[in-house]
Amino acid sequence: MGRIDSVGTIQLTGGNWRSVFTRFMKVVSSIKSAKKRHPACQVVRRKGKIYVINKVEPRYKARQG
């Protein structure tokens, strides 16, 4: 993955730099705008929460909050 400096910045090492940026999902107030970001976005409901998932581009993940 990467190293964390004494300053707190992440130095990316190796070729797996994408996993650093796709780990987190956005919390949005409107799922309607989040599902229009990419054609492959899907709206699913899990455990009472509404999520937008995208298996093609995982950076478009979102949760309604």
Secondary structure, 3 states (H helix, E strand, C coil): CEEECCCCCEEECCCCCHHHHCCCCEEECCHHHHCCCCCCCEEEEECCEEEEECCCCHHHCEEEC
